């Protein structure tokens, strides 16, 4: 029996603005950067916070997302929390920063620094392909 695996969905997708900002960050770094590592950590009043850091190299356990010409590396512990997330970069009169439009996010604190996220469920969350 020949079984064909369906394509894996990207854990995270980027808007044009987010891709451009990631590209700028990588190009303006004073050291060689393989990509931007994104994850989640426990903390804050809502329970979790998004993390972002320079990645000098790709780890074998990283989930590699190539989107719009940039590389984003997803911490393996964060994959189920970030499945289906759109990463955006927004600028307003008083601030600018990355925004995560995450379908797994159930609430956020008033200051916007932490979120409550439940792991993704469904076929795409358990598909080993």
N, CA, C and O atoms as a DFTB+ gen file, in Angstrom:
516 C
 N C O
     1  1       0.847      -1.172       0.000
     2  2       0.000       0.000       0.000
     3  2       0.895       1.238       0.000
     4  3       1.798       1.360       0.828
     5  1       0.644       2.130      -0.910
     6  2       1.415       3.363      -1.034
     7  2       0.627       4.503      -0.406
     8  3      -0.366       4.970      -0.963
     9  1       1.078       4.940       0.749
    10  2       0.394       6.015       1.466
    11  2       1.183       7.297       1.276
    12  3       2.393       7.333       1.502
    13  1       0.503       8.332       0.866
    14  2       1.153       9.625       0.673
    15  2       0.842      10.524       1.850
    16  3      -0.316      10.736       2.208
    17  1       1.899      11.046       2.443
    18  2       1.712      11.986       3.547
    19  2       1.260      13.326       2.986
    20  3       1.752      13.786       1.955
    21  1       0.334      13.930       3.671
    22  2      -0.088      15.264       3.239
    23  2       0.965      16.268       3.692
    24  3       1.671      16.028       4.672
    25  1       1.075      17.374       2.995
    26  2       2.078      18.375       3.377
    27  2       1.813      18.901       4.783
    28  3       0.665      19.091       5.186
    29  1       2.892      19.131       5.517
    30  2       2.760      19.701       6.864
    31  2       2.464      21.181       6.758
    32  3       3.076      21.879       5.950
    33  1       1.538      21.669       7.559
    34  2       1.296      23.118       7.554
    35  2       2.475      23.830       8.213
    36  3       3.148      23.267       9.076
    37  1       2.712      25.057       7.802
    38  2       3.733      25.864       8.463
    39  2       3.254      26.173       9.867
    40  3       2.084      26.487      10.082
    41  1       4.154      26.084      10.803
    42  2       3.798      26.399      12.181
    43  2       3.421      27.873      12.279
    44  3       2.431      28.232      12.916
    45  1       4.224      28.720      11.640
    46  2       4.029      30.165      11.681
    47  2       4.132      30.701      10.258
    48  3       4.962      30.241       9.474
    49  1       3.292      31.666       9.931
    50  2       3.432      32.394       8.668
    51  2       3.731      33.852       9.000
    52  3       3.429      34.322      10.097
    53  1       4.321      34.560       8.051
    54  2       4.689      35.952       8.276
    55  2       3.945      36.860       7.313
    56  3       3.723      36.512       6.153
    57  1       3.566      38.024       7.809
    58  2       3.039      39.049       6.914
    59  2       4.228      39.675       6.187
    60  3       5.379      39.447       6.558
    61  1       3.949      40.451       5.170
    62  2       5.029      41.154       4.451
    63  2       5.812      42.052       5.405
    64  3       7.040      42.116       5.334
    65  1       5.105      42.743       6.295
    66  2       5.772      43.659       7.236
    67  2       6.685      42.890       8.186
    68  3       7.792      43.347       8.473
    69  1       6.246      41.735       8.678
    70  2       7.074      40.935       9.581
    71  2       8.300      40.406       8.853
    72  3       9.405      40.438       9.393
    73  1       8.114      39.921       7.636
    74  2       9.248      39.400       6.865
    75  2      10.275      40.497       6.614
    76  3      11.478      40.261       6.727
    77  1       9.810      41.683       6.278
    78  2      10.729      42.799       6.038
    79  2      11.499      43.159       7.301
    80  3      12.701      43.422       7.239
    81  1      10.824      43.175       8.441
    82  2      11.500      43.510       9.698
    83  2      12.504      42.430      10.096
    84  3      13.595      42.757      10.563
    85  1      12.165      41.156       9.923
    86  2      13.103      40.067      10.198
    87  2      14.329      40.206       9.295
    88  3      15.463      40.046       9.746
    89  1      14.091      40.506       8.015
    90  2      15.197      40.700       7.065
    91  2      16.118      41.835       7.537
    92  3      17.340      41.697       7.500
    93  1      15.532      42.955       7.979
    94  2      16.317      44.086       8.484
    95  2      17.134      43.701       9.711
    96  3      18.304      44.066       9.825
    97  1      16.517      42.967      10.622
    98  2      17.208      42.548      11.845
    99  2      18.422      41.691      11.493
   100  3      19.511      41.897      12.029
   101  1      18.231      40.741      10.600
   102  2      19.322      39.839      10.219
   103  2      20.420      40.606       9.495
   104  3      21.602      40.410       9.780
   105  1      20.044      41.478       8.559
   106  2      21.031      42.240       7.790
   107  2      21.807      43.231       8.656
   108  3      22.980      43.491       8.391
   109  1      21.175      43.782       9.679
   110  2      21.822      44.784      10.522
   111  2      22.564      44.202      11.720
   112  3      23.137      44.949      12.512
   113  1      22.561      42.889      11.860
   114  2      23.258      42.256      12.980
   115  2      24.761      42.346      12.763
   116  3      25.233      42.299      11.627
   117  1      25.513      42.476      13.854
   118  2      26.964      42.551      13.745
   119  2      27.617      41.171      13.715
   120  3      28.843      41.066      13.672
   121  1      26.806      40.112      13.736
   122  2      27.334      38.752      13.607
   123  2      26.470      37.958      12.635
   124  3      25.375      38.391      12.278
   125  1      26.950      36.821      12.216
   126  2      26.231      35.984      11.270
   127  2      25.005      35.370      11.948
   128  3      25.120      34.724      12.989
   129  1      23.844      35.575      11.353
   130  2      22.593      35.103      11.919
   131  2      21.934      34.138      10.941
   132  3      21.748      34.464       9.768
   133  1      21.579      32.939      11.432
   134  2      20.902      31.949      10.595
   135  2      19.411      32.236      10.482
   136  3      18.772      31.850       9.504
   137  1      18.858      32.912      11.482
   138  2      17.437      33.220      11.481
   139  2      17.023      33.797      12.811
   140  3      17.852      34.045      13.686
   141  1      15.749      34.006      12.948
   142  2      15.180      34.536      14.183
   143  2      14.478      33.386      14.888
   144  3      13.592      32.759      14.306
   145  1      14.857      33.093      16.139
   146  2      14.247      31.995      16.891
   147  2      13.065      32.536      17.691
   148  3      13.177      33.526      18.414
   149  1      11.923      31.851      17.538
   150  2      10.687      32.242      18.214
   151  2      10.247      31.093      19.119
   152  3      10.329      29.924      18.743
   153  1       9.784      31.440      20.307
   154  2       9.302      30.431      21.237
   155  2       8.316      31.024      22.213
   156  3       7.867      32.158      22.048
   157  1       7.985      30.265      23.219
   158  2       7.146      30.735      24.311
   159  2       7.801      30.312      25.616
   160  3       8.521      29.315      25.671
   161  1       7.547      31.065      26.643
   162  2       8.074      30.742      27.964
   163  2       6.991      30.969      29.002
   164  3       6.092      31.787      28.803
   165  1       7.076      30.253      30.095
   166  2       6.139      30.464      31.190
   167  2       6.485      31.775      31.891
   168  3       7.652      32.068      32.151
   169  1       5.459      32.550      32.188
   170  2       5.689      33.790      32.903
   171  2       4.643      34.833      32.585
   172  3       3.826      34.662      31.681
   173  1       4.678      35.898      33.328
   174  2       3.723      36.981      33.134
   175  2       2.409      36.674      33.819
   176  3       2.170      35.550      34.261
   177  1       1.564      37.679      33.901
   178  2       0.315      37.522      34.642
   179  2      -0.697      36.628      33.934
   180  3      -1.597      36.098      34.587
   181  1      -0.579      36.443      32.614
   182  2      -1.516      35.571      31.902
   183  2      -0.981      34.146      31.753
   184  3      -1.726      33.249      31.359
   185  1       0.294      33.926      32.060
   186  2       0.808      32.561      32.064
   187  2       1.957      32.274      31.114
   188  3       2.829      31.467      31.437
   189  1       1.983      32.922      29.935
   190  2       3.037      32.672      28.964
   191  2       3.409      33.963      28.246
   192  3       2.622      34.907      28.173
   193  1       4.627      33.976      27.720
   194  2       5.093      35.111      26.924
   195  2       5.784      34.590      25.680
   196  3       6.394      33.521      25.698
   197  1       5.686      35.346      24.606
   198  2       6.419      35.009      23.386
   199  2       7.881      35.418      23.573
   200  3       8.175      36.422      24.221
   201  1       8.788      34.633      23.000
   202  2      10.205      34.965      23.055
   203  2      10.751      35.055      21.637
   204  3      10.289      34.358      20.733
   205  1      11.731      35.914      21.459
   206  2      12.411      36.057      20.176
   207  2      13.884      36.301      20.459
   208  3      14.243      37.028      21.385
   209  1      14.737      35.674      19.637
   210  2      16.165      35.837      19.836
   211  2      16.883      35.578      18.519
   212  3      16.352      34.917      17.627
   213  1      18.096      36.108      18.411
   214  2      18.938      35.796      17.267
   215  2      19.335      34.327      17.336
   216  3      19.575      33.803      18.424
   217  1      19.406      33.666      16.199
   218  2      19.893      32.288      16.138
   219  2      21.113      32.274      15.220
   220  3      21.004      32.506      14.016
   221  1      22.269      31.998      15.806
   222  2      23.498      31.960      15.018
   223  2      23.596      30.693      14.188
   224  3      24.272      30.668      13.160
   225  1      22.920      29.640      14.634
   226  2      22.906      28.403      13.862
   227  2      21.580      27.692      14.064
   228  3      20.880      27.923      15.050
   229  1      21.244      26.826      13.121
   230  2      20.009      26.055      13.192
   231  2      20.290      24.786      13.988
   232  3      21.206      24.030      13.666
   233  1      19.496      24.562      15.024
   234  2      19.621      23.345      15.833
   235  2      18.835      22.221      15.153
   236  3      17.844      22.479      14.469
   237  1      19.270      20.996      15.337
   238  2      18.591      19.861      14.705
   239  2      17.139      19.729      15.174
   240  3      16.312      19.171      14.451
   241  1      16.819      20.224      16.350
   242  2      15.457      20.126      16.879
   243  2      14.564      21.304      16.476
   244  3      13.360      21.276      16.732
   245  1      15.132      22.331      15.854
   246  2      14.338      23.493      15.449
   247  2      13.349      23.135      14.348
   248  3      13.648      22.324      13.471
   249  1      12.183      23.737      14.398
   250  2      11.229      23.687      13.295
   251  2      11.584      24.885      12.418
   252  3      11.456      26.030      12.852
   253  1      12.026      24.631      11.199
   254  2      12.488      25.698      10.317
   255  2      11.334      26.162       9.435
   256  3      10.726      25.368       8.718
   257  1      11.044      27.450       9.498
   258  2       9.995      28.051       8.678
   259  2      10.661      29.035       7.724
   260  3      11.279      30.011       8.151
   261  1      10.529      28.767       6.436
   262  2      11.000      29.684       5.396
   263  2       9.759      30.357       4.838
   264  3       8.881      29.684       4.298
   265  1       9.675      31.664       4.958
   266  2       8.506      32.383       4.470
   267  2       8.929      33.756       3.974
   268  3       9.589      34.510       4.688
   269  1       8.547      34.070       2.755
   270  2       8.811      35.382       2.161
   271  2      10.302      35.736       2.183
   272  3      10.667      36.901       2.345
   273  1      11.153      34.725       2.018
   274  2      12.582      34.967       1.906
   275  2      13.342      35.083       3.209
   276  3      14.523      35.428       3.197
   277  1      12.702      34.806       4.334
   278  2      13.400      34.861       5.627
   279  2      13.223      33.539       6.369
   280  3      12.313      32.761       6.082
   281  1      14.111      33.307       7.323
   282  2      14.079      32.086       8.108
   283  2      13.704      32.384       9.549
   284  3      14.324      33.212      10.215
   285  1      12.679      31.692      10.011
   286  2      12.269      31.771      11.406
   287  2      12.391      30.359      11.968
   288  3      11.909      29.396      11.372
   289  1      13.036      30.251      13.110
   290  2      13.240      28.963      13.754
   291  2      12.323      28.877      14.970
   292  3      12.320      29.760      15.827
   293  1      11.554      27.809      15.029
   294  2      10.605      27.652      16.119
   295  2      11.180      26.675      17.136
   296  3      11.552      25.552      16.796
   297  1      11.247      27.112      18.372
   298  2      11.683      26.263      19.474
   299  2      10.760      25.045      19.508
   300  3       9.540      25.205      19.480
   301  1      11.318      23.821      19.570
   302  2      10.469      22.629      19.516
   303  2       9.416      22.570      20.627
   304  3       8.353      21.984      20.423
   305  1       9.681      23.155      21.783
   306  2       8.709      23.155      22.878
   307  2       7.536      24.092      22.589
   308  3       6.514      24.027      23.271
   309  1       7.671      24.952      21.596
   310  2       6.635      25.938      21.302
   311  2       5.740      25.565      20.134
   312  3       4.730      26.228      19.900
   313  1       6.087      24.520      19.398
   314  2       5.368      24.203      18.159
   315  2       3.872      24.082      18.367
   316  3       3.110      24.731      17.652
   317  1       3.419      23.274      19.320
   318  2       1.972      23.088      19.507
   319  2       1.274      24.354      19.981
   320  3       0.073      24.511      19.764
   321  1       2.000      25.253      20.620
   322  2       1.400      26.513      21.068
   323  2       1.314      27.539      19.943
   324  3       0.515      28.472      20.012
   325  1       2.143      27.368      18.897
   326  2       2.209      28.356      17.825
   327  2       1.577      27.906      16.515
   328  3       1.494      28.706      15.583
   329  1       1.130      26.663      16.405
   330  2       0.546      26.178      15.153
   331  2      -0.545      27.115      14.644
   332  3      -1.490      27.435      15.365
   333  1      -0.405      27.547      13.408
   334  2      -1.403      28.411      12.792
   335  2      -1.226      29.895      13.064
   336  3      -2.065      30.697      12.654
   337  1      -0.149      30.279      13.747
   338  2       0.061      31.667      14.119
   339  2       0.568      32.497      12.943
   340  3       1.420      32.051      12.174
   341  1       0.037      33.697      12.816
   342  2       0.550      34.671      11.854
   343  2       1.359      35.703      12.636
   344  3       0.878      36.301      13.598
   345  1       2.592      35.891      12.196
   346  2       3.481      36.865      12.832
   347  2       3.443      38.142      12.007
   348  3       3.664      38.110      10.797
   349  1       3.165      39.256      12.652
   350  2       3.062      40.538      11.972
   351  2       4.019      41.516      12.648
   352  3       4.483      41.270      13.761
   353  1       4.308      42.618      11.977
   354  2       5.067      43.706      12.580
   355  2       4.252      44.961      12.375
   356  3       3.917      45.312      11.243
   357  1       3.927      45.649      13.473
   358  2       3.074      46.825      13.405
   359  2       3.777      48.029      14.000
   360  3       4.528      47.921      14.970
   361  1       3.516      49.180      13.396
   362  2       4.073      50.443      13.870
   363  2       2.926      51.413      14.114
   364  3       2.054      51.592      13.264
   365  1       2.939      52.038      15.293
   366  2       1.949      53.068      15.603
   367  2       2.700      54.349      15.972
   368  3       3.927      54.395      15.885
   369  1       1.986      55.361      16.372
   370  2       2.623      56.623      16.746
   371  2       3.563      56.467      17.931
   372  3       4.573      57.166      18.013
   373  1       3.249      55.561      18.850
   374  2       4.014      55.454      20.084
   375  2       4.870      54.202      20.213
   376  3       5.727      54.132      21.094
   377  1       4.654      53.212      19.349
   378  2       5.431      51.987      19.494
   379  2       5.486      51.194      18.196
   380  3       4.745      51.461      17.250
   381  1       6.365      50.233      18.177
   382  2       6.417      49.285      17.074
   383  2       6.882      47.954      17.629
   384  3       7.627      47.905      18.607
   385  1       6.440      46.876      17.001
   386  2       6.854      45.566      17.474
   387  2       6.142      44.446      16.752
   388  3       5.204      44.661      15.985
   389  1       6.617      43.242      17.022
   390  2       6.000      42.055      16.449
   391  2       4.710      41.751      17.186
   392  3       4.615      41.917      18.402
   393  1       3.717      41.304      16.429
   394  2       2.418      40.938      16.969
   395  2       2.133      39.514      16.492
   396  3       2.334      39.186      15.322
   397  1       1.663      38.675      17.415
   398  2       1.358      37.295      17.088
   399  2      -0.149      37.103      17.052
   400  3      -0.816      37.214      18.081
   401  1      -0.686      36.817      15.872
   402  2      -2.105      36.523      15.721
   403  2      -2.235      35.007      15.827
   404  3      -2.123      34.286      14.835
   405  1      -2.474      34.540      17.052
   406  2      -2.388      33.124      17.382
   407  2      -3.773      32.550      17.666
   408  3      -4.437      32.975      18.612
   409  1      -4.219      31.578      16.847
   410  2      -5.539      30.992      17.084
   411  2      -5.610      30.161      18.362
   412  3      -6.702      29.811      18.810
   413  1      -4.459      29.841      18.953
   414  2      -4.408      29.048      20.175
   415  2      -4.417      29.911      21.437
   416  3      -4.487      29.395      22.552
   417  1      -4.347      31.225      21.249
   418  2      -4.336      32.151      22.379
   419  2      -5.753      32.301      22.907
   420  3      -6.679      32.606      22.155
   421  1      -5.914      32.085      24.208
   422  2      -7.246      32.152      24.801
   423  2      -7.502      33.460      25.535
   424  3      -8.655      33.854      25.705
   425  1      -6.434      34.147      25.976
   426  2      -6.595      35.446      26.617
   427  2      -5.235      36.131      26.693
   428  3      -4.202      35.531      26.394
   429  1      -5.256      37.378      27.093
   430  2      -4.023      38.155      27.254
   431  2      -4.186      39.072      28.459
   432  3      -5.299      39.427      28.847
   433  1      -3.059      39.443      29.038
   434  2      -3.125      40.372      30.165
   435  2      -3.392      41.786      29.638
   436  3      -3.277      42.033      28.437
   437  1      -3.734      42.678      30.501
   438  2      -4.059      44.040      30.099
   439  2      -2.898      44.805      29.491
   440  3      -3.104      45.663      28.633
   441  1      -1.682      44.507      29.924
   442  2      -0.522      45.233      29.396
   443  2      -0.039      44.664      28.070
   444  3       0.771      45.291      27.388
   445  1      -0.522      43.491      27.697
   446  2      -0.146      42.899      26.424
   447  2       1.183      42.170      26.420
   448  3       1.652      41.754      25.361
   449  1       1.799      42.008      27.580
   450  2       3.105      41.355      27.649
   451  2       3.025      39.844      27.816
   452  3       4.002      39.147      27.545
   453  1       1.888      39.326      28.254
   454  2       1.775      37.885      28.398
   455  2       0.404      37.423      27.925
   456  3      -0.547      38.200      27.847
   457  1       0.335      36.123      27.608
   458  2      -0.866      35.541      27.027
   459  2      -1.138      34.180      27.655
   460  3      -0.257      33.573      28.264
   461  1      -2.357      33.720      27.497
   462  2      -2.704      32.343      27.840
   463  2      -2.869      31.617      26.513
   464  3      -3.609      32.069      25.639
   465  1      -2.173      30.482      26.363
   466  2      -2.199      29.725      25.113
   467  2      -2.458      28.267      25.446
   468  3      -1.874      27.718      26.381
   469  1      -3.344      27.640      24.669
   470  2      -3.553      26.199      24.815
   471  2      -2.906      25.508      23.616
   472  3      -2.894      26.068      22.520
   473  1      -2.373      24.309      23.804
   474  2      -1.777      23.594      22.672
   475  2      -2.810      23.329      21.585
   476  3      -3.986      23.112      21.879
   477  1      -2.373      23.347      20.338
   478  2      -3.249      23.078      19.204
   479  2      -3.759      21.651      19.279
   480  3      -3.063      20.763      19.771
   481  1      -4.978      21.427      18.792
   482  2      -5.551      20.090      18.733
   483  2      -6.050      19.836      17.324
   484  3      -6.240      20.771      16.546
   485  1      -6.259      18.583      17.000
   486  2      -6.747      18.224      15.671
   487  2      -5.710      17.428      14.916
   488  3      -4.619      17.173      15.426
   489  1      -6.048      17.031      13.696
   490  2      -5.175      16.194      12.883
   491  2      -3.805      16.821      12.658
   492  3      -2.790      16.129      12.737
   493  1      -3.761      18.121      12.379
   494  2      -2.478      18.765      12.081
   495  2      -1.573      18.796      13.283
   496  3      -0.357      18.893      13.118
   497  1      -2.108      18.717      14.495
   498  2      -1.291      18.773      15.702
   499  2      -0.648      17.430      16.019
   500  3       0.360      17.380      16.724
   501  1      -1.215      16.341      15.510
   502  2      -0.680      15.024      15.838
   503  2      -0.104      14.308      14.635
   504  3       0.437      13.213      14.785
   505  1      -0.200      14.886      13.447
   506  2       0.300      14.262      12.231
   507  2       1.818      14.208      12.262
   508  3       2.448      15.265      12.282
   509  1       2.444      13.022      12.267
   510  2       3.893      12.920      12.330
   511  2       4.586      13.260      11.027
   512  3       5.813      13.354      10.992
   513  1       3.835      13.446       9.959
   514  2       4.458      13.737       8.654
   515  2       5.039      15.120       8.603
   516  3       5.596      15.519       7.580
